[in-house]
Amino acid sequence: MRKIALLFVLPVIVAGCANVGLRDLRSNSKGPDEFGIQPVNTLAEPANYRDLPTPTPGGSNRADRSALAEGAKAFGGSLGNPDGPVPAADGALVQHASRLGVSANIRETLAQTDADFRRRKQRLTQFRIVPVDRYNQAYRKEALDAQAEKSRWQRAGARTPSAPPAN
């Protein structure tokens, strides 16, 4: 009887040892991946076929949409040249954002800090009998409490017209 129980319990214990990371984003659906489908602009016949631009293999297409450009336009801006100078209209914003200094390697620093944090958190918590989404558990202390922040800002006298509602 013990051998039969061990036969059923052992695979469950071994399956719980799988480390799938903080977010398990696999889809259980047999359907298409909604995020893999990219909408395109409508095709239009040009007025003159001689004035068409030169084809760029592997480059952009006139019917391709740009999510970044559409997002910038929706917020009242323009994407512009990412390698170009800061537009004069954004100078005050950039100056205010960089008033305390700018770290040139902030992305690498944050990536290393996050990797160290996740490495410390996974030492004894990676073994689970059932799959668990560990993201919220790992970053619980890093998250802001929306209601506490709202109260803190209101006590300081700040207006909070778009404050999150209390649950």
LOZA-174097 format. One record per residue: residue in three letters; x, y, z of N, C-alpha, C in turn. Coordinates in steps of 0.1 Angstrom, whole numbers, padded with zeros to 4 digits, always signed. Example, Ala and Ser with C-alpha at 12.3 -4.5 7.8 and 13.67 -1.06 7.14 Angstrom:
BEGIN
Ala+0132-0057+0078+0123-0045+0078+0132-0033+0078/Ser+0128-0022+0071+0137-0011+0071+0129+0000+0079/
END
This chain:
BEGIN
Met+0008-0012+0000+0000+0000+0000+0009+0013+0000/Arg+0020+0012+0008+0029+0024+0008+0035+0026-0005/Lys+0039+0015-0012+0045+0017-0025+0036+0023-0035/Ile+0023+0020-0035+0013+0026-0044+0011+0040-0040/Ala+0011+0044-0027+0009+0058-0024+0022+0066-0028/Leu+0033+0060-0026+0046+0066-0030+0046+0068-0046/Leu+0040+0059-0053+0040+0060-0067+0032+0072-0072/Phe+0021+0075-0064+0013+0087-0068+0018+0100-0062/Val+0024+0099-0051+0029+0112-0044+0042+0117-0050/Leu+0051+0108-0053+0064+0111-0058+0064+0120-0071/Pro+0056+0117-0081+0055+0126-0093+0050+0140-0089/Val+0041+0141-0080+0036+0154-0076+0047+0162-0069/Ile+0054+0156-0061+0065+0163-0054+0076+0167-0064/Val+0080+0159-0073+0090+0162-0083+0085+0173-0092/Ala+0072+0173-0096+0067+0183-0105+0067+0197-0098/Gly+0066+0197-0085+0066+0210-0078+0079+0216-0077/Cys+0090+0209-0081+0103+0215-0080+0107+0223-0093/Ala+0098+0223-0102+0101+0231-0115+0102+0246-0111/Asn+0112+0253-0116+0113+0267-0114+0110+0274-0128/Val+0098+0280-0128+0094+0286-0141+0095+0301-0141/Gly+0102+0306-0131+0104+0321-0130+0093+0328-0123/Leu+0093+0341-0123+0083+0349-0116+0070+0349-0123/Arg+0070+0350-0135+0057+0350-0143+0057+0339-0153/Asp+0046+0331-0151+0044+0320-0161+0033+0325-0171/Leu+0038+0329-0182+0029+0335-0192+0025+0326-0203/Arg+0025+0313-0201+0021+0304-0211+0006+0304-0213/Ser+0001+0303-0225-0013+0302-0228-0018+0288-0228/Asn-0029+0286-0222-0035+0272-0222-0045+0271-0233/Ser-0047+0281-0241-0056+0282-0252-0051+0275-0264/Lys-0060+0269-0272-0056+0263-0285-0057+0273-0296/Gly-0063+0286-0293-0065+0296-0303-0053+0304-0307/Pro-0055+0314-0315-0043+0322-0319-0039+0331-0308/Asp-0026+0336-0309-0021+0345-0299-0025+0359-0303/Glu-0033+0366-0295-0039+0379-0299-0027+0389-0300/Phe-0017+0388-0293-0006+0398-0293+0004+0395-0305/Gly+0002+0384-0312+0011+0381-0323+0005+0387-0336/Ile-0007+0392-0336-0013+0398-0347-0011+0413-0347/Gln-0005+0418-0358-0003+0432-0359-0012+0438-0369/Pro-0021+0448-0365-0029+0454-0375-0021+0463-0384/Val-0026+0465-0396-0019+0473-0406-0029+0484-0411/Asn-0024+0494-0417-0032+0505-0423-0038+0499-0435/Thr-0049+0506-0440-0055+0501-0452-0046+0504-0464/Leu-0047+0495-0474-0039+0496-0486-0046+0506-0495/Ala-0038+0515-0501-0043+0525-0510-0035+0525-0523/Glu-0041+0526-0534-0034+0527-0547-0028+0541-0549/Pro-0015+0541-0552-0009+0554-0554-0014+0561-0566/Ala-0013+0574-0566-0017+0582-0578-0008+0580-0590/Asn+0005+0578-0587+0015+0576-0598+0024+0565-0594/Tyr+0025+0555-0602+0034+0543-0598+0049+0547-0600/Arg+0052+0557-0608+0066+0561-0610+0072+0568-0598/Asp+0064+0574-0589+0068+0581-0578+0069+0573-0565/Leu+0068+0560-0566+0068+0552-0554+0082+0552-0548/Pro+0084+0551-0535+0097+0550-0529+0104+0537-0532/Thr+0117+0537-0531+0125+0525-0534+0122+0515-0523/Pro+0120+0502-0527+0117+0492-0517+0129+0490-0507/Thr+0126+0487-0495+0136+0485-0484+0134+0471-0478/Pro+0141+0461-0484+0139+0447-0478+0142+0447-0463/Gly+0133+0442-0455+0135+0441-0441+0132+0454-0434/Gly+0129+0464-0441+0126+0477-0435+0111+0479-0433/Ser+0107+0492-0431+0093+0494-0428+0085+0495-0441/Asn+0072+0493-0440+0063+0493-0451+0053+0505-0449/Arg+0048+0510-0460+0039+0522-0458+0026+0517-0451/Ala+0023+0505-0452+0010+0500-0445+0013+0496-0431/Asp+0025+0496-0426+0028+0492-0412+0024+0504-0403/Arg+0019+0500-0391+0016+0510-0381+0027+0510-0371/Ser+0028+0521-0364+0038+0523-0354+0031+0526-0341/Ala+0032+0516-0331+0025+0518-0318+0031+0530-0311/Leu+0044+0532-0312+0051+0543-0305+0046+0556-0310/Ala+0045+0557-0323+0041+0570-0330+0026+0573-0327/Glu+0018+0562-0327+0004+0564-0324+0002+0568-0310/Gly+0010+0562-0301+0008+0566-0287+0013+0580-0284/Ala+0024+0584-0290+0029+0598-0289+0018+0608-0294/Lys+0012+0605-0305+0002+0613-0312-0010+0614-0303/Ala-0014+0603-0297-0026+0603-0288-0024+0612-0276/Phe-0011+0613-0271-0009+0622-0260-0005+0636-0264/Gly-0007+0639-0277-0004+0653-0281+0010+0656-0285/Gly+0018+0646-0287+0032+0648-0291+0035+0642-0304/Ser+0048+0641-0307+0053+0634-0319+0065+0626-0315/Leu+0067+0615-0322+0078+0606-0319+0092+0613-0322/Gly+0093+0619-0333+0105+0626-0337+0117+0617-0339/Asn+0129+0622-0339+0141+0614-0341+0146+0610-0327/Pro+0146+0597-0324+0151+0594-0310+0166+0597-0308/Asp+0174+0598-0319+0188+0602-0317+0190+0617-0319/Gly+0180+0624-0322+0181+0639-0324+0181+0646-0311/Pro+0182+0660-0312+0182+0668-0300+0168+0668-0293/Val+0168+0672-0281+0155+0674-0274+0148+0686-0280/Pro+0135+0684-0284+0127+0696-0289+0127+0707-0279/Ala+0126+0719-0284+0126+0731-0275+0114+0731-0266/Ala+0103+0725-0271+0091+0725-0263+0092+0716-0251/Asp+0101+0706-0251+0103+0697-0240+0115+0700-0232/Gly+0122+0711-0234+0134+0715-0227+0132+0716-0212/Ala+0121+0723-0208+0118+0725-0194+0115+0712-0187/Leu+0108+0703-0194+0105+0690-0188+0118+0682-0185/Val+0127+0682-0195+0139+0674-0194+0148+0681-0183/Gln+0148+0694-0182+0156+0701-0172+0151+0697-0158/His+0138+0698-0157+0132+0695-0143+0134+0680-0140/Ala+0133+0671-0149+0134+0657-0146+0149+0653-0143/Ser+0158+0661-0148+0172+0658-0145+0179+0667-0135/Arg+0171+0674-0127+0176+0684-0118+0184+0678-0107/Leu+0182+0665-0103+0190+0658-0093+0201+0650-0098/Gly+0203+0651-0111+0214+0643-0117+0208+0632-0126/Val+0216+0628-0135+0212+0617-0145+0222+0606-0144/Ser+0218+0594-0143+0226+0582-0143+0227+0576-0157/Ala+0238+0576-0163+0239+0571-0177+0236+0557-0178/Asn+0239+0549-0168+0237+0534-0169+0225+0529-0160/Ile+0214+0537-0159+0203+0534-0150+0197+0520-0154/Arg+0196+0517-0167+0189+0505-0170+0198+0493-0166/Glu+0211+0493-0168+0219+0482-0163+0219+0481-0148/Thr+0219+0493-0141+0219+0492-0126+0206+0486-0121/Leu+0195+0490-0127+0182+0485-0122+0181+0470-0126/Ala+0186+0466-0137+0185+0452-0141+0194+0443-0131/Gln+0205+0448-0128+0214+0441-0118+0208+0440-0104/Thr+0202+0452-0100+0195+0452-0087+0184+0442-0086/Asp+0176+0442-0097+0164+0433-0098+0169+0419-0098/Ala+0179+0416-0106+0184+0402-0106+0189+0397-0092/Asp+0196+0406-0085+0201+0403-0072+0189+0400-0062/Phe+0179+0409-0063+0167+0408-0055+0160+0394-0057/Arg+0158+0391-0070+0151+0378-0074+0160+0366-0069/Arg+0173+0367-0070+0182+0356-0066+0180+0354-0051/Arg+0180+0365-0043+0178+0363-0029+0164+0357-0025/Lys+0154+0361-0033+0141+0356-0030+0138+0342-0034/Gln+0146+0336-0043+0143+0323-0048+0150+0312-0041/Arg+0158+0315-0031+0166+0305-0024+0158+0293-0019/Leu+0148+0297-0011+0140+0286-0004+0126+0286-0009/Thr+0122+0295-0018+0108+0296-0023+0106+0290-0037/Gln+0115+0284-0043+0113+0280-0057+0107+0266-0057/Phe+0106+0259-0046+0100+0246-0046+0085+0247-0042/Arg+0076+0243-0051+0062+0244-0049+0056+0231-0054/Ile+0046+0226-0047+0038+0214-0051+0030+0218-0064/Val+0024+0229-0063+0015+0234-0075+0022+0247-0080/Pro+0020+0249-0093+0025+0262-0099+0019+0274-0093/Val+0027+0284-0089+0023+0296-0083+0029+0308-0090/Asp+0021+0318-0092+0027+0331-0098+0034+0338-0087/Arg+0047+0339-0087+0055+0344-0076+0057+0359-0077/Tyr+0053+0366-0088+0056+0380-0090+0051+0389-0078/Asn+0038+0388-0075+0033+0396-0065+0038+0393-0051/Gln+0041+0380-0049+0047+0376-0036+0062+0382-0035/Ala+0069+0381-0046+0083+0386-0045+0084+0401-0044/Tyr+0075+0408-0050+0076+0423-0050+0066+0430-0041/Arg+0060+0423-0032+0050+0428-0023+0056+0440-0015/Lys+0068+0440-0010+0073+0451-0002+0078+0462-0011/Glu+0079+0460-0024+0083+0470-0033+0071+0478-0039/Ala+0059+0473-0037+0047+0479-0043+0042+0491-0034/Leu+0036+0501-0040+0030+0512-0033+0016+0508-0029/Asp+0012+0513-0017-0002+0512-0013-0009+0524-0018/Ala-0018+0523-0027-0024+0534-0034-0032+0543-0023/Gln-0039+0537-0014-0047+0544-0005-0038+0552+0005/Ala-0027+0545+0009-0018+0552+0019-0011+0564+0012/Glu-0007+0562-0001-0001+0573-0009-0011+0585-0010/Lys-0024+0581-0014-0034+0592-0015-0036+0599-0002/Ser-0036+0592+0009-0038+0599+0022-0026+0608+0025/Arg-0014+0603+0022-0002+0611+0025-0002+0624+0017/Trp-0005+0623+0004-0006+0635-0004-0017+0644+0000/Gln-0028+0639+0004-0039+0648+0008-0036+0655+0022/Arg-0029+0648+0031-0024+0654+0043-0014+0665+0040/Ala-0007+0664+0030+0003+0674+0026-0003+0686+0019/Gly-0016+0685+0016-0023+0696+0010-0025+0695-0005/Ala-0020+0684-0011-0021+0683-0026-0035+0679-0030/Arg-0039+0684-0041-0052+0680-0047-0050+0666-0054/Thr-0060+0658-0052-0059+0644-0058-0072+0642-0066/Pro-0074+0649-0077-0087+0647-0084-0088+0633-0091/Ser-0077+0627-0094-0078+0613-0100-0074+0602-0091/Ala-0076+0604-0078-0072+0594-0068-0079+0581-0070/Pro-0073+0570-0067-0079+0557-0068-0090+0556-0058/Pro-0102+0550-0061-0112+0548-0052-0109+0538-0041/Ala-0114+0539-0029-0112+0530-0019-0119+0517-0022/Asn-0113+0506-0019-0120+0493-0022-0131+0490-0012/
END
